[in-house]
Amino acid sequence: MNKENLLKEFLPFLPKINSDFKKDLIEKSYLFTNLYAQPLIPLNYSAIIPSFKTPVKNVFLACMQQVYPWDRGLNYAIEMGGKITDEVLQK
């Protein structure tokens, strides 16, 4: 979304967070984007987190969505690599 559409989307919810909020309090707005942003994780994500195992024989999945509940980071990628290695060796 562009900056204006995103602001329009969220404006109705801001008074629910702060009952004193008024649209005219916004002097400027900005939109920052990043091609490699962190994934947004929904509530109760632990119930739907993707498995390392896939339906394809000998194919495993490793992605940023699996480092939950932690933030992204190299140490979690290394830990995930170890977990997948364990899965492969068990086969």
HTML snippet that shows the backbone in 3Dmol.js (N, CA, C, O; Angstrom):
<script src="https://3Dmol.org/build/3Dmol-min.js"></script>
<div id="view" style="width:600px;height:400px;position:relative"></div>
<script>
const pdb = `
ATOM      1  N   MET A   1       0.841  -1.194   0.000  1.00  0.00           N
ATOM      2  CA  MET A   1       0.000   0.000   0.000  1.00  0.00           C
ATOM      3  C   MET A   1       0.876   1.245   0.000  1.00  0.00           C
ATOM      4  O   MET A   1       2.008   1.232   0.484  1.00  0.00           O
ATOM      5  N   ASN A   2       0.339   2.289  -0.540  1.00  0.00           N
ATOM      6  CA  ASN A   2       1.062   3.546  -0.437  1.00  0.00           C
ATOM      7  C   ASN A   2       0.769   4.175   0.932  1.00  0.00           C
ATOM      8  O   ASN A   2      -0.073   3.681   1.683  1.00  0.00           O
ATOM      9  N   LYS A   3       1.456   5.242   1.237  1.00  0.00           N
ATOM     10  CA  LYS A   3       1.355   5.883   2.556  1.00  0.00           C
ATOM     11  C   LYS A   3      -0.080   6.308   2.872  1.00  0.00           C
ATOM     12  O   LYS A   3      -0.558   6.093   3.985  1.00  0.00           O
ATOM     13  N   GLU A   4      -0.754   6.898   1.917  1.00  0.00           N
ATOM     14  CA  GLU A   4      -2.112   7.404   2.148  1.00  0.00           C
ATOM     15  C   GLU A   4      -3.097   6.269   2.413  1.00  0.00           C
ATOM     16  O   GLU A   4      -3.920   6.361   3.324  1.00  0.00           O
ATOM     17  N   ASN A   5      -3.019   5.200   1.623  1.00  0.00           N
ATOM     18  CA  ASN A   5      -3.921   4.062   1.822  1.00  0.00           C
ATOM     19  C   ASN A   5      -3.668   3.349   3.143  1.00  0.00           C
ATOM     20  O   ASN A   5      -4.604   2.907   3.810  1.00  0.00           O
ATOM     21  N   LEU A   6      -2.414   3.243   3.512  1.00  0.00           N
ATOM     22  CA  LEU A   6      -2.080   2.601   4.775  1.00  0.00           C
ATOM     23  C   LEU A   6      -2.602   3.416   5.958  1.00  0.00           C
ATOM     24  O   LEU A   6      -3.145   2.856   6.910  1.00  0.00           O
ATOM     25  N   LEU A   7      -2.440   4.717   5.896  1.00  0.00           N
ATOM     26  CA  LEU A   7      -2.955   5.584   6.955  1.00  0.00           C
ATOM     27  C   LEU A   7      -4.475   5.495   7.024  1.00  0.00           C
ATOM     28  O   LEU A   7      -5.048   5.424   8.111  1.00  0.00           O
ATOM     29  N   LYS A   8      -5.123   5.498   5.873  1.00  0.00           N
ATOM     30  CA  LYS A   8      -6.588   5.381   5.819  1.00  0.00           C
ATOM     31  C   LYS A   8      -7.056   4.056   6.455  1.00  0.00           C
ATOM     32  O   LYS A   8      -8.080   4.005   7.136  1.00  0.00           O
ATOM     33  N   GLU A   9      -6.284   3.001   6.216  1.00  0.00           N
ATOM     34  CA  GLU A   9      -6.610   1.683   6.768  1.00  0.00           C
ATOM     35  C   GLU A   9      -6.548   1.665   8.297  1.00  0.00           C
ATOM     36  O   GLU A   9      -7.396   1.052   8.947  1.00  0.00           O
ATOM     37  N   PHE A  10      -5.549   2.335   8.869  1.00  0.00           N
ATOM     38  CA  PHE A  10      -5.327   2.271  10.311  1.00  0.00           C
ATOM     39  C   PHE A  10      -6.026   3.369  11.112  1.00  0.00           C
ATOM     40  O   PHE A  10      -6.227   3.217  12.317  1.00  0.00           O
ATOM     41  N   LEU A  11      -6.394   4.454  10.473  1.00  0.00           N
ATOM     42  CA  LEU A  11      -7.016   5.578  11.196  1.00  0.00           C
ATOM     43  C   LEU A  11      -8.223   5.189  12.052  1.00  0.00           C
ATOM     44  O   LEU A  11      -8.321   5.671  13.181  1.00  0.00           O
ATOM     45  N   PRO A  12      -9.142   4.352  11.585  1.00  0.00           N
ATOM     46  CA  PRO A  12     -10.305   4.008  12.415  1.00  0.00           C
ATOM     47  C   PRO A  12      -9.947   3.299  13.727  1.00  0.00           C
ATOM     48  O   PRO A  12     -10.735   3.308  14.672  1.00  0.00           O
ATOM     49  N   PHE A  13      -8.764   2.690  13.785  1.00  0.00           N
ATOM     50  CA  PHE A  13      -8.392   1.926  14.969  1.00  0.00           C
ATOM     51  C   PHE A  13      -7.626   2.753  16.003  1.00  0.00           C
ATOM     52  O   PHE A  13      -7.550   2.366  17.170  1.00  0.00           O
ATOM     53  N   LEU A  14      -7.073   3.858  15.597  1.00  0.00           N
ATOM     54  CA  LEU A  14      -6.277   4.667  16.516  1.00  0.00           C
ATOM     55  C   LEU A  14      -7.081   5.211  17.698  1.00  0.00           C
ATOM     56  O   LEU A  14      -6.549   5.241  18.807  1.00  0.00           O
ATOM     57  N   PRO A  15      -8.343   5.647  17.519  1.00  0.00           N
ATOM     58  CA  PRO A  15      -9.125   6.075  18.690  1.00  0.00           C
ATOM     59  C   PRO A  15      -9.427   4.932  19.673  1.00  0.00           C
ATOM     60  O   PRO A  15      -9.691   5.174  20.851  1.00  0.00           O
ATOM     61  N   LYS A  16      -9.387   3.700  19.181  1.00  0.00           N
ATOM     62  CA  LYS A  16      -9.598   2.551  20.070  1.00  0.00           C
ATOM     63  C   LYS A  16      -8.394   2.346  20.980  1.00  0.00           C
ATOM     64  O   LYS A  16      -8.531   1.835  22.092  1.00  0.00           O
ATOM     65  N   ILE A  17      -7.223   2.741  20.512  1.00  0.00           N
ATOM     66  CA  ILE A  17      -6.002   2.647  21.304  1.00  0.00           C
ATOM     67  C   ILE A  17      -5.882   3.854  22.230  1.00  0.00           C
ATOM     68  O   ILE A  17      -5.465   3.732  23.382  1.00  0.00           O
ATOM     69  N   ASN A  18      -6.255   5.017  21.706  1.00  0.00           N
ATOM     70  CA  ASN A  18      -6.167   6.268  22.468  1.00  0.00           C
ATOM     71  C   ASN A  18      -7.447   7.066  22.215  1.00  0.00           C
ATOM     72  O   ASN A  18      -7.623   7.633  21.136  1.00  0.00           O
ATOM     73  N   SER A  19      -8.320   7.109  23.186  1.00  0.00           N
ATOM     74  CA  SER A  19      -9.615   7.779  23.011  1.00  0.00           C
ATOM     75  C   SER A  19      -9.476   9.279  22.733  1.00  0.00           C
ATOM     76  O   SER A  19     -10.416   9.899  22.236  1.00  0.00           O
ATOM     77  N   ASP A  20      -8.327   9.866  23.044  1.00  0.00           N
ATOM     78  CA  ASP A  20      -8.096  11.288  22.773  1.00  0.00           C
ATOM     79  C   ASP A  20      -7.562  11.544  21.363  1.00  0.00           C
ATOM     80  O   ASP A  20      -7.350  12.693  20.975  1.00  0.00           O
ATOM     81  N   PHE A  21      -7.347  10.483  20.605  1.00  0.00           N
ATOM     82  CA  PHE A  21      -6.778  10.650  19.274  1.00  0.00           C
ATOM     83  C   PHE A  21      -7.750  11.376  18.346  1.00  0.00           C
ATOM     84  O   PHE A  21      -8.945  11.081  18.325  1.00  0.00           O
ATOM     85  N   LYS A  22      -7.221  12.327  17.583  1.00  0.00           N
ATOM     86  CA  LYS A  22      -7.958  13.031  16.535  1.00  0.00           C
ATOM     87  C   LYS A  22      -7.062  13.074  15.299  1.00  0.00           C
ATOM     88  O   LYS A  22      -5.850  13.260  15.405  1.00  0.00           O
ATOM     89  N   LYS A  23      -7.663  12.902  14.142  1.00  0.00           N
ATOM     90  CA  LYS A  23      -6.902  12.878  12.897  1.00  0.00           C
ATOM     91  C   LYS A  23      -6.068  14.144  12.707  1.00  0.00           C
ATOM     92  O   LYS A  23      -4.973  14.089  12.147  1.00  0.00           O
ATOM     93  N   ASP A  24      -6.583  15.285  13.171  1.00  0.00           N
ATOM     94  CA  ASP A  24      -5.850  16.536  12.962  1.00  0.00           C
ATOM     95  C   ASP A  24      -4.579  16.632  13.810  1.00  0.00           C
ATOM     96  O   ASP A  24      -3.806  17.578  13.654  1.00  0.00           O
ATOM     97  N   LEU A  25      -4.353  15.668  14.702  1.00  0.00           N
ATOM     98  CA  LEU A  25      -3.102  15.620  15.466  1.00  0.00           C
ATOM     99  C   LEU A  25      -1.933  15.167  14.580  1.00  0.00           C
ATOM    100  O   LEU A  25      -0.769  15.387  14.916  1.00  0.00           O
ATOM    101  N   ILE A  26      -2.252  14.542  13.463  1.00  0.00           N
ATOM    102  CA  ILE A  26      -1.206  14.067  12.558  1.00  0.00           C
ATOM    103  C   ILE A  26      -0.697  15.239  11.735  1.00  0.00           C
ATOM    104  O   ILE A  26      -1.429  15.797  10.917  1.00  0.00           O
ATOM    105  N   GLU A  27       0.543  15.606  11.952  1.00  0.00           N
ATOM    106  CA  GLU A  27       1.162  16.702  11.193  1.00  0.00           C
ATOM    107  C   GLU A  27       1.809  16.194   9.914  1.00  0.00           C
ATOM    108  O   GLU A  27       1.710  16.825   8.862  1.00  0.00           O
ATOM    109  N   LYS A  28       2.470  15.049  10.014  1.00  0.00           N
ATOM    110  CA  LYS A  28       3.119  14.426   8.863  1.00  0.00           C
ATOM    111  C   LYS A  28       3.036  12.917   9.039  1.00  0.00           C
ATOM    112  O   LYS A  28       2.903  12.413  10.155  1.00  0.00           O
ATOM    113  N   SER A  29       3.114  12.226   7.953  1.00  0.00           N
ATOM    114  CA  SER A  29       3.189  10.770   8.025  1.00  0.00           C
ATOM    115  C   SER A  29       4.271  10.298   7.070  1.00  0.00           C
ATOM    116  O   SER A  29       4.591  10.968   6.088  1.00  0.00           O
ATOM    117  N   TYR A  30       4.825   9.143   7.370  1.00  0.00           N
ATOM    118  CA  TYR A  30       5.920   8.589   6.591  1.00  0.00           C
ATOM    119  C   TYR A  30       5.663   7.112   6.366  1.00  0.00           C
ATOM    120  O   TYR A  30       4.980   6.461   7.156  1.00  0.00           O
ATOM    121  N   LEU A  31       6.204   6.601   5.305  1.00  0.00           N
ATOM    122  CA  LEU A  31       6.142   5.176   5.036  1.00  0.00           C
ATOM    123  C   LEU A  31       7.560   4.690   4.778  1.00  0.00           C
ATOM    124  O   LEU A  31       8.232   5.155   3.857  1.00  0.00           O
ATOM    125  N   PHE A  32       8.000   3.762   5.592  1.00  0.00           N
ATOM    126  CA  PHE A  32       9.320   3.167   5.431  1.00  0.00           C
ATOM    127  C   PHE A  32       9.133   1.724   4.981  1.00  0.00           C
ATOM    128  O   PHE A  32       8.320   0.994   5.547  1.00  0.00           O
ATOM    129  N   THR A  33       9.868   1.323   3.987  1.00  0.00           N
ATOM    130  CA  THR A  33       9.780  -0.045   3.494  1.00  0.00           C
ATOM    131  C   THR A  33      11.167  -0.664   3.445  1.00  0.00           C
ATOM    132  O   THR A  33      12.183   0.030   3.404  1.00  0.00           O
ATOM    133  N   ASN A  34      11.176  -1.980   3.451  1.00  0.00           N
ATOM    134  CA  ASN A  34      12.426  -2.712   3.365  1.00  0.00           C
ATOM    135  C   ASN A  34      12.134  -4.033   2.688  1.00  0.00           C
ATOM    136  O   ASN A  34      11.256  -4.777   3.126  1.00  0.00           O
ATOM    137  N   LEU A  35      12.844  -4.326   1.649  1.00  0.00           N
ATOM    138  CA  LEU A  35      12.635  -5.563   0.906  1.00  0.00           C
ATOM    139  C   LEU A  35      12.830  -6.796   1.798  1.00  0.00           C
ATOM    140  O   LEU A  35      12.169  -7.816   1.605  1.00  0.00           O
ATOM    141  N   TYR A  36      13.727  -6.698   2.760  1.00  0.00           N
ATOM    142  CA  TYR A  36      14.027  -7.852   3.615  1.00  0.00           C
ATOM    143  C   TYR A  36      13.543  -7.632   5.042  1.00  0.00           C
ATOM    144  O   TYR A  36      14.291  -7.857   5.993  1.00  0.00           O
ATOM    145  N   ALA A  37      12.308  -7.198   5.197  1.00  0.00           N
ATOM    146  CA  ALA A  37      11.746  -6.945   6.520  1.00  0.00           C
ATOM    147  C   ALA A  37      11.441  -8.255   7.239  1.00  0.00           C
ATOM    148  O   ALA A  37      11.338  -9.315   6.621  1.00  0.00           O
ATOM    149  N   GLN A  38      11.301  -8.160   8.531  1.00  0.00           N
ATOM    150  CA  GLN A  38      10.976  -9.310   9.358  1.00  0.00           C
ATOM    151  C   GLN A  38       9.521  -9.706   9.145  1.00  0.00           C
ATOM    152  O   GLN A  38       8.669  -8.831   8.986  1.00  0.00           O
ATOM    153  N   PRO A  39       9.213 -11.005   9.138  1.00  0.00           N
ATOM    154  CA  PRO A  39       7.827 -11.432   8.986  1.00  0.00           C
ATOM    155  C   PRO A  39       6.973 -10.996  10.178  1.00  0.00           C
ATOM    156  O   PRO A  39       7.463 -10.914  11.304  1.00  0.00           O
ATOM    157  N   LEU A  40       5.716 -10.723   9.924  1.00  0.00           N
ATOM    158  CA  LEU A  40       4.756 -10.427  10.989  1.00  0.00           C
ATOM    159  C   LEU A  40       4.104 -11.734  11.395  1.00  0.00           C
ATOM    160  O   LEU A  40       3.590 -12.466  10.549  1.00  0.00           O
ATOM    161  N   ILE A  41       4.124 -12.024  12.659  1.00  0.00           N
ATOM    162  CA  ILE A  41       3.617 -13.297  13.165  1.00  0.00           C
ATOM    163  C   ILE A  41       2.263 -13.067  13.837  1.00  0.00           C
ATOM    164  O   ILE A  41       2.160 -12.219  14.724  1.00  0.00           O
ATOM    165  N   PRO A  42       1.220 -13.806  13.433  1.00  0.00           N
ATOM    166  CA  PRO A  42      -0.100 -13.613  14.040  1.00  0.00           C
ATOM    167  C   PRO A  42      -0.196 -14.261  15.426  1.00  0.00           C
ATOM    168  O   PRO A  42       0.674 -15.037  15.823  1.00  0.00           O
ATOM    169  N   LEU A  43      -1.260 -13.931  16.147  1.00  0.00           N
ATOM    170  CA  LEU A  43      -1.515 -14.535  17.444  1.00  0.00           C
ATOM    171  C   LEU A  43      -1.671 -16.047  17.297  1.00  0.00           C
ATOM    172  O   LEU A  43      -2.150 -16.533  16.272  1.00  0.00           O
ATOM    173  N   ASN A  44      -1.269 -16.773  18.310  1.00  0.00           N
ATOM    174  CA  ASN A  44      -1.365 -18.239  18.354  1.00  0.00           C
ATOM    175  C   ASN A  44      -0.597 -18.915  17.218  1.00  0.00           C
ATOM    176  O   ASN A  44      -0.968 -19.996  16.759  1.00  0.00           O
ATOM    177  N   TYR A  45       0.458 -18.273  16.782  1.00  0.00           N
ATOM    178  CA  TYR A  45       1.253 -18.800  15.665  1.00  0.00           C
ATOM    179  C   TYR A  45       1.868 -20.154  15.999  1.00  0.00           C
ATOM    180  O   TYR A  45       2.095 -20.971  15.107  1.00  0.00           O
ATOM    181  N   SER A  46       2.134 -20.390  17.259  1.00  0.00           N
ATOM    182  CA  SER A  46       2.762 -21.664  17.638  1.00  0.00           C
ATOM    183  C   SER A  46       1.912 -22.865  17.211  1.00  0.00           C
ATOM    184  O   SER A  46       2.435 -23.969  17.060  1.00  0.00           O
ATOM    185  N   ALA A  47       0.610 -22.657  17.018  1.00  0.00           N
ATOM    186  CA  ALA A  47      -0.274 -23.751  16.604  1.00  0.00           C
ATOM    187  C   ALA A  47      -0.177 -24.038  15.104  1.00  0.00           C
ATOM    188  O   ALA A  47      -0.599 -25.102  14.650  1.00  0.00           O
ATOM    189  N   ILE A  48       0.377 -23.094  14.333  1.00  0.00           N
ATOM    190  CA  ILE A  48       0.412 -23.285  12.873  1.00  0.00           C
ATOM    191  C   ILE A  48       1.812 -23.136  12.276  1.00  0.00           C
ATOM    192  O   ILE A  48       1.958 -23.083  11.055  1.00  0.00           O
ATOM    193  N   ILE A  49       2.827 -23.069  13.111  1.00  0.00           N
ATOM    194  CA  ILE A  49       4.195 -22.883  12.606  1.00  0.00           C
ATOM    195  C   ILE A  49       4.555 -24.016  11.642  1.00  0.00           C
ATOM    196  O   ILE A  49       4.290 -25.181  11.940  1.00  0.00           O
ATOM    197  N   PRO A  50       5.149 -23.695  10.501  1.00  0.00           N
ATOM    198  CA  PRO A  50       5.477 -24.742   9.528  1.00  0.00           C
ATOM    199  C   PRO A  50       6.474 -25.762  10.084  1.00  0.00           C
ATOM    200  O   PRO A  50       7.382 -25.418  10.841  1.00  0.00           O
ATOM    201  N   SER A  51       6.287 -26.987   9.702  1.00  0.00           N
ATOM    202  CA  SER A  51       7.187 -28.065  10.101  1.00  0.00           C
ATOM    203  C   SER A  51       8.425 -28.051   9.214  1.00  0.00           C
ATOM    204  O   SER A  51       8.395 -27.538   8.095  1.00  0.00           O
ATOM    205  N   PHE A  52       9.508 -28.618   9.723  1.00  0.00           N
ATOM    206  CA  PHE A  52      10.699 -28.777   8.890  1.00  0.00           C
ATOM    207  C   PHE A  52      10.441 -29.808   7.796  1.00  0.00           C
ATOM    208  O   PHE A  52      10.986 -29.711   6.697  1.00  0.00           O
ATOM    209  N   LYS A  53       9.610 -30.790   8.107  1.00  0.00           N
ATOM    210  CA  LYS A  53       9.311 -31.849   7.139  1.00  0.00           C
ATOM    211  C   LYS A  53       8.302 -31.330   6.121  1.00  0.00           C
ATOM    212  O   LYS A  53       7.399 -30.566   6.462  1.00  0.00           O
ATOM    213  N   THR A  54       8.463 -31.752   4.869  1.00  0.00           N
ATOM    214  CA  THR A  54       7.522 -31.399   3.810  1.00  0.00           C
ATOM    215  C   THR A  54       6.937 -32.682   3.233  1.00  0.00           C
ATOM    216  O   THR A  54       7.437 -33.769   3.520  1.00  0.00           O
ATOM    217  N   PRO A  55       5.892 -32.572   2.429  1.00  0.00           N
ATOM    218  CA  PRO A  55       5.328 -33.772   1.798  1.00  0.00           C
ATOM    219  C   PRO A  55       6.273 -34.403   0.780  1.00  0.00           C
ATOM    220  O   PRO A  55       6.073 -35.550   0.380  1.00  0.00           O
ATOM    221  N   VAL A  56       7.295 -33.670   0.359  1.00  0.00           N
ATOM    222  CA  VAL A  56       8.241 -34.177  -0.634  1.00  0.00           C
ATOM    223  C   VAL A  56       9.354 -34.942   0.082  1.00  0.00           C
ATOM    224  O   VAL A  56       9.998 -34.415   0.990  1.00  0.00           O
ATOM    225  N   LYS A  57       9.569 -36.174  -0.334  1.00  0.00           N
ATOM    226  CA  LYS A  57      10.572 -37.025   0.298  1.00  0.00           C
ATOM    227  C   LYS A  57      11.953 -36.364   0.266  1.00  0.00           C
ATOM    228  O   LYS A  57      12.402 -35.894  -0.780  1.00  0.00           O
ATOM    229  N   ASN A  58      12.617 -36.334   1.421  1.00  0.00           N
ATOM    230  CA  ASN A  58      13.974 -35.811   1.581  1.00  0.00           C
ATOM    231  C   ASN A  58      14.111 -34.314   1.289  1.00  0.00           C
ATOM    232  O   ASN A  58      15.209 -33.835   1.009  1.00  0.00           O
ATOM    233  N   VAL A  59      13.015 -33.589   1.354  1.00  0.00           N
ATOM    234  CA  VAL A  59      13.039 -32.134   1.209  1.00  0.00           C
ATOM    235  C   VAL A  59      12.566 -31.529   2.527  1.00  0.00           C
ATOM    236  O   VAL A  59      11.498 -31.877   3.032  1.00  0.00           O
ATOM    237  N   PHE A  60      13.367 -30.625   3.078  1.00  0.00           N
ATOM    238  CA  PHE A  60      13.047 -30.005   4.353  1.00  0.00           C
ATOM    239  C   PHE A  60      12.907 -28.501   4.162  1.00  0.00           C
ATOM    240  O   PHE A  60      13.497 -27.927   3.247  1.00  0.00           O
ATOM    241  N   LEU A  61      12.126 -27.869   5.024  1.00  0.00           N
ATOM    242  CA  LEU A  61      11.863 -26.434   4.949  1.00  0.00           C
ATOM    243  C   LEU A  61      12.573 -25.720   6.095  1.00  0.00           C
ATOM    244  O   LEU A  61      12.507 -26.149   7.247  1.00  0.00           O
ATOM    245  N   ALA A  62      13.247 -24.634   5.763  1.00  0.00           N
ATOM    246  CA  ALA A  62      13.857 -23.769   6.773  1.00  0.00           C
ATOM    247  C   ALA A  62      13.631 -22.332   6.327  1.00  0.00           C
ATOM    248  O   ALA A  62      14.113 -21.924   5.271  1.00  0.00           O
ATOM    249  N   CYS A  63      12.896 -21.559   7.133  1.00  0.00           N
ATOM    250  CA  CYS A  63      12.596 -20.183   6.746  1.00  0.00           C
ATOM    251  C   CYS A  63      12.437 -19.311   7.995  1.00  0.00           C
ATOM    252  O   CYS A  63      12.375 -19.819   9.115  1.00  0.00           O
ATOM    253  N   MET A  64      12.373 -18.020   7.790  1.00  0.00           N
ATOM    254  CA  MET A  64      12.283 -17.072   8.904  1.00  0.00           C
ATOM    255  C   MET A  64      11.047 -17.305   9.771  1.00  0.00           C
ATOM    256  O   MET A  64      11.067 -17.007  10.966  1.00  0.00           O
ATOM    257  N   GLN A  65       9.984 -17.829   9.189  1.00  0.00           N
ATOM    258  CA  GLN A  65       8.762 -18.059   9.962  1.00  0.00           C
ATOM    259  C   GLN A  65       8.923 -19.162  10.994  1.00  0.00           C
ATOM    260  O   GLN A  65       8.054 -19.339  11.848  1.00  0.00           O
ATOM    261  N   GLN A  66      10.013 -19.902  10.930  1.00  0.00           N
ATOM    262  CA  GLN A  66      10.216 -20.998  11.870  1.00  0.00           C
ATOM    263  C   GLN A  66      11.086 -20.627  13.065  1.00  0.00           C
ATOM    264  O   GLN A  66      11.284 -21.465  13.945  1.00  0.00           O
ATOM    265  N   VAL A  67      11.603 -19.431  13.133  1.00  0.00           N
ATOM    266  CA  VAL A  67      12.417 -19.049  14.288  1.00  0.00           C
ATOM    267  C   VAL A  67      11.540 -18.601  15.461  1.00  0.00           C
ATOM    268  O   VAL A  67      12.056 -18.290  16.535  1.00  0.00           O
ATOM    269  N   TYR A  68      10.240 -18.568  15.266  1.00  0.00           N
ATOM    270  CA  TYR A  68       9.303 -18.214  16.330  1.00  0.00           C
ATOM    271  C   TYR A  68       9.590 -19.036  17.578  1.00  0.00           C
ATOM    272  O   TYR A  68       9.852 -20.231  17.438  1.00  0.00           O
ATOM    273  N   PRO A  69       9.560 -18.499  18.755  1.00  0.00           N
ATOM    274  CA  PRO A  69       9.067 -17.181  19.155  1.00  0.00           C
ATOM    275  C   PRO A  69      10.149 -16.108  19.202  1.00  0.00           C
ATOM    276  O   PRO A  69       9.916 -15.024  19.736  1.00  0.00           O
ATOM    277  N   TRP A  70      11.320 -16.389  18.656  1.00  0.00           N
ATOM    278  CA  TRP A  70      12.404 -15.421  18.739  1.00  0.00           C
ATOM    279  C   TRP A  70      12.376 -14.449  17.570  1.00  0.00           C
ATOM    280  O   TRP A  70      11.676 -14.656  16.579  1.00  0.00           O
ATOM    281  N   ASP A  71      13.141 -13.404  17.712  1.00  0.00           N
ATOM    282  CA  ASP A  71      13.358 -12.443  16.645  1.00  0.00           C
ATOM    283  C   ASP A  71      14.331 -13.068  15.652  1.00  0.00           C
ATOM    284  O   ASP A  71      15.031 -14.024  15.984  1.00  0.00           O
ATOM    285  N   ARG A  72      14.377 -12.534  14.441  1.00  0.00           N
ATOM    286  CA  ARG A  72      15.310 -13.093  13.458  1.00  0.00           C
ATOM    287  C   ARG A  72      16.753 -12.834  13.886  1.00  0.00           C
ATOM    288  O   ARG A  72      17.037 -11.839  14.553  1.00  0.00           O
ATOM    289  N   GLY A  73      17.637 -13.706  13.512  1.00  0.00           N
ATOM    290  CA  GLY A  73      19.038 -13.532  13.867  1.00  0.00           C
ATOM    291  C   GLY A  73      19.857 -14.713  13.413  1.00  0.00           C
ATOM    292  O   GLY A  73      19.332 -15.812  13.236  1.00  0.00           O
ATOM    293  N   LEU A  74      21.137 -14.491  13.226  1.00  0.00           N
ATOM    294  CA  LEU A  74      22.038 -15.527  12.744  1.00  0.00           C
ATOM    295  C   LEU A  74      22.090 -16.713  13.705  1.00  0.00           C
ATOM    296  O   LEU A  74      22.143 -17.863  13.270  1.00  0.00           O
ATOM    297  N   ASN A  75      22.075 -16.435  15.012  1.00  0.00           N
ATOM    298  CA  ASN A  75      22.150 -17.536  15.973  1.00  0.00           C
ATOM    299  C   ASN A  75      20.951 -18.478  15.848  1.00  0.00           C
ATOM    300  O   ASN A  75      21.086 -19.683  16.056  1.00  0.00           O
ATOM    301  N   TYR A  76      19.763 -17.927  15.504  1.00  0.00           N
ATOM    302  CA  TYR A  76      18.584 -18.780  15.339  1.00  0.00           C
ATOM    303  C   TYR A  76      18.657 -19.566  14.037  1.00  0.00           C
ATOM    304  O   TYR A  76      18.165 -20.693  13.964  1.00  0.00           O
ATOM    305  N   ALA A  77      19.264 -18.983  13.013  1.00  0.00           N
ATOM    306  CA  ALA A  77      19.459 -19.697  11.754  1.00  0.00           C
ATOM    307  C   ALA A  77      20.398 -20.888  11.968  1.00  0.00           C
ATOM    308  O   ALA A  77      20.176 -21.966  11.416  1.00  0.00           O
ATOM    309  N   ILE A  78      21.432 -20.690  12.761  1.00  0.00           N
ATOM    310  CA  ILE A  78      22.363 -21.781  13.077  1.00  0.00           C
ATOM    311  C   ILE A  78      21.657 -22.867  13.878  1.00  0.00           C
ATOM    312  O   ILE A  78      21.832 -24.057  13.615  1.00  0.00           O
ATOM    313  N   GLU A  79      20.859 -22.451  14.857  1.00  0.00           N
ATOM    314  CA  GLU A  79      20.102 -23.427  15.655  1.00  0.00           C
ATOM    315  C   GLU A  79      19.149 -24.224  14.756  1.00  0.00           C
ATOM    316  O   GLU A  79      19.031 -25.441  14.898  1.00  0.00           O
ATOM    317  N   MET A  80      18.469 -23.533  13.831  1.00  0.00           N
ATOM    318  CA  MET A  80      17.544 -24.202  12.924  1.00  0.00           C
ATOM    319  C   MET A  80      18.298 -25.192  12.041  1.00  0.00           C
ATOM    320  O   MET A  80      17.806 -26.292  11.786  1.00  0.00           O
ATOM    321  N   GLY A  81      19.482 -24.813  11.573  1.00  0.00           N
ATOM    322  CA  GLY A  81      20.296 -25.733  10.780  1.00  0.00           C
ATOM    323  C   GLY A  81      20.616 -27.001  11.548  1.00  0.00           C
ATOM    324  O   GLY A  81      20.604 -28.095  10.986  1.00  0.00           O
ATOM    325  N   GLY A  82      20.903 -26.852  12.835  1.00  0.00           N
ATOM    326  CA  GLY A  82      21.162 -28.022  13.674  1.00  0.00           C
ATOM    327  C   GLY A  82      19.938 -28.911  13.811  1.00  0.00           C
ATOM    328  O   GLY A  82      20.054 -30.136  13.776  1.00  0.00           O
ATOM    329  N   LYS A  83      18.763 -28.307  13.967  1.00  0.00           N
ATOM    330  CA  LYS A  83      17.523 -29.076  14.086  1.00  0.00           C
ATOM    331  C   LYS A  83      17.239 -29.851  12.803  1.00  0.00           C
ATOM    332  O   LYS A  83      16.843 -31.016  12.846  1.00  0.00           O
ATOM    333  N   ILE A  84      17.441 -29.206  11.679  1.00  0.00           N
ATOM    334  CA  ILE A  84      17.192 -29.882  10.400  1.00  0.00           C
ATOM    335  C   ILE A  84      18.222 -30.992  10.181  1.00  0.00           C
ATOM    336  O   ILE A  84      17.889 -32.053   9.653  1.00  0.00           O
ATOM    337  N   THR A  85      19.449 -30.753  10.581  1.00  0.00           N
ATOM    338  CA  THR A  85      20.479 -31.791  10.494  1.00  0.00           C
ATOM    339  C   THR A  85      20.040 -33.014  11.297  1.00  0.00           C
ATOM    340  O   THR A  85      20.172 -34.145  10.830  1.00  0.00           O
ATOM    341  N   ASP A  86      19.522 -32.791  12.495  1.00  0.00           N
ATOM    342  CA  ASP A  86      19.021 -33.896  13.320  1.00  0.00           C
ATOM    343  C   ASP A  86      17.893 -34.651  12.592  1.00  0.00           C
ATOM    344  O   ASP A  86      17.856 -35.881  12.600  1.00  0.00           O
ATOM    345  N   GLU A  87      16.977 -33.895  11.965  1.00  0.00           N
ATOM    346  CA  GLU A  87      15.875 -34.518  11.219  1.00  0.00           C
ATOM    347  C   GLU A  87      16.416 -35.394  10.089  1.00  0.00           C
ATOM    348  O   GLU A  87      15.960 -36.523   9.906  1.00  0.00           O
ATOM    349  N   VAL A  88      17.382 -34.881   9.335  1.00  0.00           N
ATOM    350  CA  VAL A  88      17.957 -35.618   8.208  1.00  0.00           C
ATOM    351  C   VAL A  88      18.668 -36.872   8.703  1.00  0.00           C
ATOM    352  O   VAL A  88      18.529 -37.943   8.112  1.00  0.00           O
ATOM    353  N   LEU A  89      19.422 -36.740   9.774  1.00  0.00           N
ATOM    354  CA  LEU A  89      20.166 -37.900  10.299  1.00  0.00           C
ATOM    355  C   LEU A  89      19.250 -38.971  10.869  1.00  0.00           C
ATOM    356  O   LEU A  89      19.611 -40.147  10.894  1.00  0.00           O
ATOM    357  N   GLN A  90      18.071 -38.574  11.327  1.00  0.00           N
ATOM    358  CA  GLN A  90      17.103 -39.567  11.830  1.00  0.00           C
ATOM    359  C   GLN A  90      16.500 -40.393  10.691  1.00  0.00           C
ATOM    360  O   GLN A  90      16.045 -41.516  10.904  1.00  0.00           O
ATOM    361  N   LYS A  91      16.502 -39.835   9.497  1.00  0.00           N
ATOM    362  CA  LYS A  91      15.983 -40.563   8.330  1.00  0.00           C
ATOM    363  C   LYS A  91      16.966 -41.605   7.982  1.00  0.00           C
ATOM    364  O   LYS A  91      16.758 -42.356   7.029  1.00  0.00           O
TER     365      LYS A  91
END
`;
const viewer = $3Dmol.createViewer("view");
viewer.addModel(pdb, "pdb");
viewer.setStyle({}, {cartoon: {color: "spectrum"}});
viewer.zoomTo();
viewer.render();
</script>
